[in-house]
Amino acid sequence: MSAGIISSTPIWVPIAVGGAALGCGYGSYRLLRLRKKINATPVGQEVQFTETEAKIVENLVKLLGKKDNPDEKA
C-alpha cells in the first residue's frame, strides 16, 4: 500500500513523519508552558510542579549535568 506524492512511498512513512511532528509539537508546548510557569513565579516563591512537569525538570537537570565542563578537567 502506498500514499503520498510518490506512488512508491509506503504508507508508514507519512504516518511516521506526522507522528514525529505531533510529538515534537507537543513536547515544545509542554516546555513552553513550563517556562511560562517558572517565569511567572515571583522571586523567593516556591513553584508547585505537577508530576509530569517534575519529570521534565528532572530530565533537563540530568541532561545539563552530563555536559562536559572544560574548567573541571584541569
PDB file of N, CA, C and O in Angstrom:
ATOM      1  N   MET A   1       0.842  -1.165   0.000  1.00  0.00           N
ATOM      2  CA  MET A   1       0.000   0.000   0.000  1.00  0.00           C
ATOM      3  C   MET A   1       0.890   1.232   0.000  1.00  0.00           C
ATOM      4  O   MET A   1       1.915   1.264   0.682  1.00  0.00           O
ATOM      5  N   SER A   2       0.505   2.234  -0.756  1.00  0.00           N
ATOM      6  CA  SER A   2       1.325   3.431  -0.830  1.00  0.00           C
ATOM      7  C   SER A   2       0.462   4.676  -0.668  1.00  0.00           C
ATOM      8  O   SER A   2      -0.750   4.651  -0.887  1.00  0.00           O
ATOM      9  N   ALA A   3       1.112   5.751  -0.282  1.00  0.00           N
ATOM     10  CA  ALA A   3       0.439   7.037  -0.129  1.00  0.00           C
ATOM     11  C   ALA A   3       1.481   8.133  -0.274  1.00  0.00           C
ATOM     12  O   ALA A   3       2.670   7.900  -0.057  1.00  0.00           O
ATOM     13  N   GLY A   4       1.048   9.290  -0.630  1.00  0.00           N
ATOM     14  CA  GLY A   4       1.963  10.417  -0.735  1.00  0.00           C
ATOM     15  C   GLY A   4       2.143  10.874  -2.156  1.00  0.00           C
ATOM     16  O   GLY A   4       1.413  10.462  -3.058  1.00  0.00           O
ATOM     17  N   ILE A   5       3.129  11.733  -2.347  1.00  0.00           N
ATOM     18  CA  ILE A   5       3.383  12.325  -3.656  1.00  0.00           C
ATOM     19  C   ILE A   5       3.931  11.276  -4.610  1.00  0.00           C
ATOM     20  O   ILE A   5       3.503  11.197  -5.761  1.00  0.00           O
ATOM     21  N   ILE A   6       4.865  10.481  -4.143  1.00  0.00           N
ATOM     22  CA  ILE A   6       5.447   9.428  -4.970  1.00  0.00           C
ATOM     23  C   ILE A   6       4.678   8.144  -4.693  1.00  0.00           C
ATOM     24  O   ILE A   6       4.484   7.775  -3.535  1.00  0.00           O
ATOM     25  N   SER A   7       4.248   7.473  -5.726  1.00  0.00           N
ATOM     26  CA  SER A   7       3.412   6.291  -5.553  1.00  0.00           C
ATOM     27  C   SER A   7       4.159   5.127  -4.901  1.00  0.00           C
ATOM     28  O   SER A   7       3.525   4.193  -4.409  1.00  0.00           O
ATOM     29  N   SER A   8       5.486   5.166  -4.888  1.00  0.00           N
ATOM     30  CA  SER A   8       6.239   4.078  -4.271  1.00  0.00           C
ATOM     31  C   SER A   8       6.511   4.321  -2.783  1.00  0.00           C
ATOM     32  O   SER A   8       7.173   3.507  -2.140  1.00  0.00           O
ATOM     33  N   THR A   9       6.014   5.417  -2.236  1.00  0.00           N
ATOM     34  CA  THR A   9       6.207   5.715  -0.808  1.00  0.00           C
ATOM     35  C   THR A   9       5.283   4.834   0.020  1.00  0.00           C
ATOM     36  O   THR A   9       4.067   4.867  -0.169  1.00  0.00           O
ATOM     37  N   PRO A  10       5.838   4.054   0.926  1.00  0.00           N
ATOM     38  CA  PRO A  10       4.986   3.221   1.773  1.00  0.00           C
ATOM     39  C   PRO A  10       4.112   4.094   2.685  1.00  0.00           C
ATOM     40  O   PRO A  10       4.468   5.230   3.001  1.00  0.00           O
ATOM     41  N   ILE A  11       2.980   3.551   3.095  1.00  0.00           N
ATOM     42  CA  ILE A  11       2.020   4.304   3.902  1.00  0.00           C
ATOM     43  C   ILE A  11       2.592   4.673   5.268  1.00  0.00           C
ATOM     44  O   ILE A  11       2.193   5.687   5.842  1.00  0.00           O
ATOM     45  N   TRP A  12       3.523   3.871   5.805  1.00  0.00           N
ATOM     46  CA  TRP A  12       4.057   4.148   7.131  1.00  0.00           C
ATOM     47  C   TRP A  12       4.946   5.381   7.164  1.00  0.00           C
ATOM     48  O   TRP A  12       5.124   5.971   8.230  1.00  0.00           O
ATOM     49  N   VAL A  13       5.512   5.794   6.028  1.00  0.00           N
ATOM     50  CA  VAL A  13       6.411   6.949   6.009  1.00  0.00           C
ATOM     51  C   VAL A  13       5.668   8.246   6.358  1.00  0.00           C
ATOM     52  O   VAL A  13       6.110   8.953   7.263  1.00  0.00           O
ATOM     53  N   PRO A  14       4.548   8.597   5.677  1.00  0.00           N
ATOM     54  CA  PRO A  14       3.854   9.826   6.068  1.00  0.00           C
ATOM     55  C   PRO A  14       3.248   9.744   7.468  1.00  0.00           C
ATOM     56  O   PRO A  14       3.148  10.756   8.162  1.00  0.00           O
ATOM     57  N   ILE A  15       2.842   8.540   7.887  1.00  0.00           N
ATOM     58  CA  ILE A  15       2.298   8.383   9.234  1.00  0.00           C
ATOM     59  C   ILE A  15       3.397   8.609  10.267  1.00  0.00           C
ATOM     60  O   ILE A  15       3.165   9.272  11.278  1.00  0.00           O
ATOM     61  N   ALA A  16       4.585   8.070  10.027  1.00  0.00           N
ATOM     62  CA  ALA A  16       5.705   8.255  10.954  1.00  0.00           C
ATOM     63  C   ALA A  16       6.137   9.718  11.013  1.00  0.00           C
ATOM     64  O   ALA A  16       6.422  10.235  12.093  1.00  0.00           O
ATOM     65  N   VAL A  17       6.187  10.382   9.873  1.00  0.00           N
ATOM     66  CA  VAL A  17       6.568  11.794   9.840  1.00  0.00           C
ATOM     67  C   VAL A  17       5.525  12.638  10.576  1.00  0.00           C
ATOM     68  O   VAL A  17       5.877  13.538  11.338  1.00  0.00           O
ATOM     69  N   GLY A  18       4.255  12.347  10.348  1.00  0.00           N
ATOM     70  CA  GLY A  18       3.191  13.071  11.036  1.00  0.00           C
ATOM     71  C   GLY A  18       3.223  12.844  12.533  1.00  0.00           C
ATOM     72  O   GLY A  18       3.030  13.782  13.306  1.00  0.00           O
ATOM     73  N   GLY A  19       3.464  11.611  12.952  1.00  0.00           N
ATOM     74  CA  GLY A  19       3.557  11.300  14.375  1.00  0.00           C
ATOM     75  C   GLY A  19       4.738  11.988  15.036  1.00  0.00           C
ATOM     76  O   GLY A  19       4.629  12.482  16.158  1.00  0.00           O
ATOM     77  N   ALA A  20       5.867  12.019  14.339  1.00  0.00           N
ATOM     78  CA  ALA A  20       7.049  12.697  14.878  1.00  0.00           C
ATOM     79  C   ALA A  20       6.798  14.199  14.999  1.00  0.00           C
ATOM     80  O   ALA A  20       7.206  14.822  15.979  1.00  0.00           O
ATOM     81  N   ALA A  21       6.130  14.775  14.008  1.00  0.00           N
ATOM     82  CA  ALA A  21       5.818  16.203  14.060  1.00  0.00           C
ATOM     83  C   ALA A  21       4.867  16.516  15.212  1.00  0.00           C
ATOM     84  O   ALA A  21       5.045  17.512  15.912  1.00  0.00           O
ATOM     85  N   LEU A  22       3.859  15.668  15.409  1.00  0.00           N
ATOM     86  CA  LEU A  22       2.943  15.873  16.536  1.00  0.00           C
ATOM     87  C   LEU A  22       3.669  15.731  17.872  1.00  0.00           C
ATOM     88  O   LEU A  22       3.422  16.507  18.796  1.00  0.00           O
ATOM     89  N   GLY A  23       4.549  14.761  17.980  1.00  0.00           N
ATOM     90  CA  GLY A  23       5.311  14.558  19.208  1.00  0.00           C
ATOM     91  C   GLY A  23       6.219  15.735  19.530  1.00  0.00           C
ATOM     92  O   GLY A  23       6.298  16.167  20.680  1.00  0.00           O
ATOM     93  N   CYS A  24       6.899  16.250  18.521  1.00  0.00           N
ATOM     94  CA  CYS A  24       7.765  17.415  18.725  1.00  0.00           C
ATOM     95  C   CYS A  24       6.944  18.649  19.093  1.00  0.00           C
ATOM     96  O   CYS A  24       7.347  19.438  19.948  1.00  0.00           O
ATOM     97  N   GLY A  25       5.809  18.807  18.452  1.00  0.00           N
ATOM     98  CA  GLY A  25       4.939  19.944  18.760  1.00  0.00           C
ATOM     99  C   GLY A  25       4.424  19.884  20.179  1.00  0.00           C
ATOM    100  O   GLY A  25       4.395  20.902  20.870  1.00  0.00           O
ATOM    101  N   TYR A  26       4.013  18.701  20.631  1.00  0.00           N
ATOM    102  CA  TYR A  26       3.510  18.552  21.995  1.00  0.00           C
ATOM    103  C   TYR A  26       4.616  18.779  23.018  1.00  0.00           C
ATOM    104  O   TYR A  26       4.390  19.416  24.046  1.00  0.00           O
ATOM    105  N   GLY A  27       5.807  18.262  22.743  1.00  0.00           N
ATOM    106  CA  GLY A  27       6.936  18.475  23.648  1.00  0.00           C
ATOM    107  C   GLY A  27       7.301  19.946  23.760  1.00  0.00           C
ATOM    108  O   GLY A  27       7.607  20.437  24.847  1.00  0.00           O
ATOM    109  N   SER A  28       7.267  20.645  22.637  1.00  0.00           N
ATOM    110  CA  SER A  28       7.549  22.079  22.646  1.00  0.00           C
ATOM    111  C   SER A  28       6.496  22.838  23.432  1.00  0.00           C
ATOM    112  O   SER A  28       6.816  23.784  24.152  1.00  0.00           O
ATOM    113  N   TYR A  29       5.248  22.430  23.298  1.00  0.00           N
ATOM    114  CA  TYR A  29       4.149  23.061  24.031  1.00  0.00           C
ATOM    115  C   TYR A  29       4.338  22.877  25.537  1.00  0.00           C
ATOM    116  O   TYR A  29       4.158  23.822  26.305  1.00  0.00           O
ATOM    117  N   ARG A  30       4.701  21.659  25.963  1.00  0.00           N
ATOM    118  CA  ARG A  30       4.909  21.395  27.391  1.00  0.00           C
ATOM    119  C   ARG A  30       6.065  22.231  27.943  1.00  0.00           C
ATOM    120  O   ARG A  30       5.966  22.779  29.041  1.00  0.00           O
ATOM    121  N   LEU A  31       7.167  22.329  27.181  1.00  0.00           N
ATOM    122  CA  LEU A  31       8.303  23.130  27.625  1.00  0.00           C
ATOM    123  C   LEU A  31       7.950  24.609  27.692  1.00  0.00           C
ATOM    124  O   LEU A  31       8.388  25.308  28.605  1.00  0.00           O
ATOM    125  N   LEU A  32       7.163  25.095  26.735  1.00  0.00           N
ATOM    126  CA  LEU A  32       6.753  26.492  26.737  1.00  0.00           C
ATOM    127  C   LEU A  32       5.883  26.798  27.949  1.00  0.00           C
ATOM    128  O   LEU A  32       6.072  27.825  28.601  1.00  0.00           O
ATOM    129  N   ARG A  33       4.929  25.916  28.260  1.00  0.00           N
ATOM    130  CA  ARG A  33       4.077  26.114  29.440  1.00  0.00           C
ATOM    131  C   ARG A  33       4.902  26.096  30.722  1.00  0.00           C
ATOM    132  O   ARG A  33       4.661  26.898  31.624  1.00  0.00           O
ATOM    133  N   LEU A  34       5.873  25.189  30.810  1.00  0.00           N
ATOM    134  CA  LEU A  34       6.727  25.096  31.986  1.00  0.00           C
ATOM    135  C   LEU A  34       7.567  26.367  32.130  1.00  0.00           C
ATOM    136  O   LEU A  34       7.718  26.895  33.231  1.00  0.00           O
ATOM    137  N   ARG A  35       8.103  26.846  31.028  1.00  0.00           N
ATOM    138  CA  ARG A  35       8.914  28.067  31.056  1.00  0.00           C
ATOM    139  C   ARG A  35       8.084  29.266  31.495  1.00  0.00           C
ATOM    140  O   ARG A  35       8.547  30.080  32.294  1.00  0.00           O
ATOM    141  N   LYS A  36       6.861  29.382  30.980  1.00  0.00           N
ATOM    142  CA  LYS A  36       5.986  30.484  31.384  1.00  0.00           C
ATOM    143  C   LYS A  36       5.644  30.398  32.865  1.00  0.00           C
ATOM    144  O   LYS A  36       5.586  31.419  33.549  1.00  0.00           O
ATOM    145  N   LYS A  37       5.420  29.197  33.358  1.00  0.00           N
ATOM    146  CA  LYS A  37       5.090  28.995  34.772  1.00  0.00           C
ATOM    147  C   LYS A  37       6.256  29.428  35.661  1.00  0.00           C
ATOM    148  O   LYS A  37       6.057  30.082  36.685  1.00  0.00           O
ATOM    149  N   ILE A  38       7.465  29.059  35.262  1.00  0.00           N
ATOM    150  CA  ILE A  38       8.646  29.417  36.043  1.00  0.00           C
ATOM    151  C   ILE A  38       8.878  30.927  36.003  1.00  0.00           C
ATOM    152  O   ILE A  38       9.187  31.531  37.030  1.00  0.00           O
ATOM    153  N   ASN A  39       8.733  31.537  34.834  1.00  0.00           N
ATOM    154  CA  ASN A  39       8.951  32.976  34.707  1.00  0.00           C
ATOM    155  C   ASN A  39       7.884  33.789  35.428  1.00  0.00           C
ATOM    156  O   ASN A  39       8.162  34.908  35.859  1.00  0.00           O
ATOM    157  N   ALA A  40       6.675  33.262  35.571  1.00  0.00           N
ATOM    158  CA  ALA A  40       5.592  33.984  36.226  1.00  0.00           C
ATOM    159  C   ALA A  40       5.665  33.911  37.749  1.00  0.00           C
ATOM    160  O   ALA A  40       4.954  34.638  38.443  1.00  0.00           O
ATOM    161  N   THR A  41       6.519  33.040  38.262  1.00  0.00           N
ATOM    162  CA  THR A  41       6.639  32.878  39.708  1.00  0.00           C
ATOM    163  C   THR A  41       7.545  33.974  40.267  1.00  0.00           C
ATOM    164  O   THR A  41       8.665  34.150  39.787  1.00  0.00           O
ATOM    165  N   PRO A  42       7.076  34.711  41.274  1.00  0.00           N
ATOM    166  CA  PRO A  42       7.917  35.754  41.865  1.00  0.00           C
ATOM    167  C   PRO A  42       9.157  35.164  42.541  1.00  0.00           C
ATOM    168  O   PRO A  42       9.165  34.009  42.966  1.00  0.00           O
ATOM    169  N   VAL A  43      10.193  35.980  42.628  1.00  0.00           N
ATOM    170  CA  VAL A  43      11.442  35.554  43.255  1.00  0.00           C
ATOM    171  C   VAL A  43      11.182  35.260  44.729  1.00  0.00           C
ATOM    172  O   VAL A  43      10.530  36.043  45.420  1.00  0.00           O
ATOM    173  N   GLY A  44      11.691  34.141  45.202  1.00  0.00           N
ATOM    174  CA  GLY A  44      11.524  33.752  46.590  1.00  0.00           C
ATOM    175  C   GLY A  44      10.306  32.885  46.842  1.00  0.00           C
ATOM    176  O   GLY A  44      10.125  32.396  47.957  1.00  0.00           O
ATOM    177  N   GLN A  45       9.471  32.681  45.841  1.00  0.00           N
ATOM    178  CA  GLN A  45       8.280  31.839  45.982  1.00  0.00           C
ATOM    179  C   GLN A  45       8.581  30.440  45.459  1.00  0.00           C
ATOM    180  O   GLN A  45       9.398  30.264  44.555  1.00  0.00           O
ATOM    181  N   GLU A  46       7.914  29.458  46.036  1.00  0.00           N
ATOM    182  CA  GLU A  46       8.050  28.089  45.547  1.00  0.00           C
ATOM    183  C   GLU A  46       7.109  27.856  44.381  1.00  0.00           C
ATOM    184  O   GLU A  46       6.015  28.415  44.321  1.00  0.00           O
ATOM    185  N   VAL A  47       7.559  27.013  43.451  1.00  0.00           N
ATOM    186  CA  VAL A  47       6.733  26.638  42.318  1.00  0.00           C
ATOM    187  C   VAL A  47       6.188  25.238  42.577  1.00  0.00           C
ATOM    188  O   VAL A  47       6.940  24.330  42.932  1.00  0.00           O
ATOM    189  N   GLN A  48       4.895  25.065  42.400  1.00  0.00           N
ATOM    190  CA  GLN A  48       4.287  23.750  42.548  1.00  0.00           C
ATOM    191  C   GLN A  48       4.233  23.090  41.172  1.00  0.00           C
ATOM    192  O   GLN A  48       3.483  23.522  40.296  1.00  0.00           O
ATOM    193  N   PHE A  49       5.036  22.039  40.991  1.00  0.00           N
ATOM    194  CA  PHE A  49       5.070  21.322  39.728  1.00  0.00           C
ATOM    195  C   PHE A  49       4.125  20.133  39.783  1.00  0.00           C
ATOM    196  O   PHE A  49       3.942  19.514  40.832  1.00  0.00           O
ATOM    197  N   THR A  50       3.525  19.823  38.637  1.00  0.00           N
ATOM    198  CA  THR A  50       2.782  18.573  38.526  1.00  0.00           C
ATOM    199  C   THR A  50       3.803  17.449  38.390  1.00  0.00           C
ATOM    200  O   THR A  50       4.998  17.707  38.238  1.00  0.00           O
ATOM    201  N   GLU A  51       3.341  16.219  38.444  1.00  0.00           N
ATOM    202  CA  GLU A  51       4.263  15.090  38.336  1.00  0.00           C
ATOM    203  C   GLU A  51       4.964  15.077  36.980  1.00  0.00           C
ATOM    204  O   GLU A  51       6.157  14.788  36.899  1.00  0.00           O
ATOM    205  N   THR A  52       4.229  15.387  35.926  1.00  0.00           N
ATOM    206  CA  THR A  52       4.810  15.416  34.581  1.00  0.00           C
ATOM    207  C   THR A  52       5.843  16.528  34.464  1.00  0.00           C
ATOM    208  O   THR A  52       6.916  16.325  33.897  1.00  0.00           O
ATOM    209  N   GLU A  53       5.520  17.707  35.001  1.00  0.00           N
ATOM    210  CA  GLU A  53       6.468  18.823  34.959  1.00  0.00           C
ATOM    211  C   GLU A  53       7.721  18.501  35.763  1.00  0.00           C
ATOM    212  O   GLU A  53       8.824  18.874  35.362  1.00  0.00           O
ATOM    213  N   ALA A  54       7.566  17.820  36.882  1.00  0.00           N
ATOM    214  CA  ALA A  54       8.719  17.443  37.703  1.00  0.00           C
ATOM    215  C   ALA A  54       9.625  16.479  36.942  1.00  0.00           C
ATOM    216  O   ALA A  54      10.849  16.571  37.039  1.00  0.00           O
ATOM    217  N   LYS A  55       9.032  15.555  36.187  1.00  0.00           N
ATOM    218  CA  LYS A  55       9.839  14.622  35.384  1.00  0.00           C
ATOM    219  C   LYS A  55      10.606  15.369  34.292  1.00  0.00           C
ATOM    220  O   LYS A  55      11.760  15.049  34.009  1.00  0.00           O
ATOM    221  N   ILE A  56       9.964  16.358  33.685  1.00  0.00           N
ATOM    222  CA  ILE A  56      10.632  17.153  32.648  1.00  0.00           C
ATOM    223  C   ILE A  56      11.815  17.895  33.247  1.00  0.00           C
ATOM    224  O   ILE A  56      12.907  17.882  32.679  1.00  0.00           O
ATOM    225  N   VAL A  57      11.606  18.548  34.401  1.00  0.00           N
ATOM    226  CA  VAL A  57      12.682  19.287  35.057  1.00  0.00           C
ATOM    227  C   VAL A  57      13.812  18.342  35.448  1.00  0.00           C
ATOM    228  O   VAL A  57      14.984  18.671  35.263  1.00  0.00           O
ATOM    229  N   GLU A  58      13.473  17.178  35.984  1.00  0.00           N
ATOM    230  CA  GLU A  58      14.488  16.204  36.376  1.00  0.00           C
ATOM    231  C   GLU A  58      15.323  15.772  35.175  1.00  0.00           C
ATOM    232  O   GLU A  58      16.547  15.687  35.267  1.00  0.00           O
ATOM    233  N   ASN A  59      14.666  15.498  34.048  1.00  0.00           N
ATOM    234  CA  ASN A  59      15.400  15.087  32.849  1.00  0.00           C
ATOM    235  C   ASN A  59      16.287  16.210  32.328  1.00  0.00           C
ATOM    236  O   ASN A  59      17.393  15.951  31.854  1.00  0.00           O
ATOM    237  N   LEU A  60      15.820  17.451  32.408  1.00  0.00           N
ATOM    238  CA  LEU A  60      16.645  18.577  31.971  1.00  0.00           C
ATOM    239  C   LEU A  60      17.871  18.743  32.858  1.00  0.00           C
ATOM    240  O   LEU A  60      18.968  19.002  32.362  1.00  0.00           O
ATOM    241  N   VAL A  61      17.692  18.597  34.160  1.00  0.00           N
ATOM    242  CA  VAL A  61      18.820  18.719  35.084  1.00  0.00           C
ATOM    243  C   VAL A  61      19.839  17.606  34.821  1.00  0.00           C
ATOM    244  O   VAL A  61      21.045  17.855  34.821  1.00  0.00           O
ATOM    245  N   LYS A  62      19.360  16.387  34.599  1.00  0.00           N
ATOM    246  CA  LYS A  62      20.272  15.276  34.291  1.00  0.00           C
ATOM    247  C   LYS A  62      21.008  15.520  32.982  1.00  0.00           C
ATOM    248  O   LYS A  62      22.204  15.245  32.883  1.00  0.00           O
ATOM    249  N   LEU A  63      20.309  16.032  31.982  1.00  0.00           N
ATOM    250  CA  LEU A  63      20.924  16.306  30.687  1.00  0.00           C
ATOM    251  C   LEU A  63      21.995  17.377  30.811  1.00  0.00           C
ATOM    252  O   LEU A  63      23.079  17.240  30.243  1.00  0.00           O
ATOM    253  N   LEU A  64      21.703  18.436  31.543  1.00  0.00           N
ATOM    254  CA  LEU A  64      22.681  19.503  31.719  1.00  0.00           C
ATOM    255  C   LEU A  64      23.848  19.050  32.587  1.00  0.00           C
ATOM    256  O   LEU A  64      24.965  19.539  32.419  1.00  0.00           O
ATOM    257  N   GLY A  65      23.609  18.126  33.508  1.00  0.00           N
ATOM    258  CA  GLY A  65      24.673  17.613  34.355  1.00  0.00           C
ATOM    259  C   GLY A  65      25.657  16.719  33.612  1.00  0.00           C
ATOM    260  O   GLY A  65      26.800  16.567  34.042  1.00  0.00           O
ATOM    261  N   LYS A  66      25.232  16.134  32.514  1.00  0.00           N
ATOM    262  CA  LYS A  66      26.086  15.239  31.729  1.00  0.00           C
ATOM    263  C   LYS A  66      27.040  15.997  30.819  1.00  0.00           C
ATOM    264  O   LYS A  66      28.050  15.441  30.386  1.00  0.00           O
ATOM    265  N   LYS A  67      26.737  17.262  30.521  1.00  0.00           N
ATOM    266  CA  LYS A  67      27.591  18.029  29.615  1.00  0.00           C
ATOM    267  C   LYS A  67      28.961  18.240  30.240  1.00  0.00           C
ATOM    268  O   LYS A  67      29.084  18.483  31.440  1.00  0.00           O
ATOM    269  N   ASP A  68      29.980  18.142  29.410  1.00  0.00           N
ATOM    270  CA  ASP A  68      31.346  18.323  29.892  1.00  0.00           C
ATOM    271  C   ASP A  68      31.612  19.788  30.190  1.00  0.00           C
ATOM    272  O   ASP A  68      31.239  20.679  29.427  1.00  0.00           O
ATOM    273  N   ASN A  69      32.259  20.008  31.310  1.00  0.00           N
ATOM    274  CA  ASN A  69      32.645  21.351  31.695  1.00  0.00           C
ATOM    275  C   ASN A  69      34.160  21.437  31.543  1.00  0.00           C
ATOM    276  O   ASN A  69      34.880  20.736  32.254  1.00  0.00           O
ATOM    277  N   PRO A  70      34.668  22.277  30.633  1.00  0.00           N
ATOM    278  CA  PRO A  70      36.120  22.322  30.397  1.00  0.00           C
ATOM    279  C   PRO A  70      36.905  22.789  31.620  1.00  0.00           C
ATOM    280  O   PRO A  70      38.087  22.465  31.738  1.00  0.00           O
ATOM    281  N   ASP A  71      36.291  23.537  32.529  1.00  0.00           N
ATOM    282  CA  ASP A  71      37.001  24.013  33.711  1.00  0.00           C
ATOM    283  C   ASP A  71      37.281  22.891  34.701  1.00  0.00           C
ATOM    284  O   ASP A  71      38.259  22.965  35.444  1.00  0.00           O
ATOM    285  N   GLU A  72      36.449  21.856  34.730  1.00  0.00           N
ATOM    286  CA  GLU A  72      36.595  20.773  35.686  1.00  0.00           C
ATOM    287  C   GLU A  72      37.695  19.779  35.287  1.00  0.00           C
ATOM    288  O   GLU A  72      38.167  19.025  36.137  1.00  0.00           O
ATOM    289  N   LYS A  73      38.107  19.761  34.035  1.00  0.00           N
ATOM    290  CA  LYS A  73      39.105  18.789  33.573  1.00  0.00           C
ATOM    291  C   LYS A  73      40.532  19.199  33.963  1.00  0.00           C
ATOM    292  O   LYS A  73      41.438  18.367  33.917  1.00  0.00           O
ATOM    293  N   ALA A  74      40.737  20.410  34.329  1.00  0.00           N
ATOM    294  CA  ALA A  74      42.091  20.902  34.631  1.00  0.00           C
ATOM    295  C   ALA A  74      42.626  20.393  35.929  1.00  0.00           C
ATOM    296  O   ALA A  74      43.749  20.726  36.307  1.00  0.00           O
TER     297      ALA A  74
END
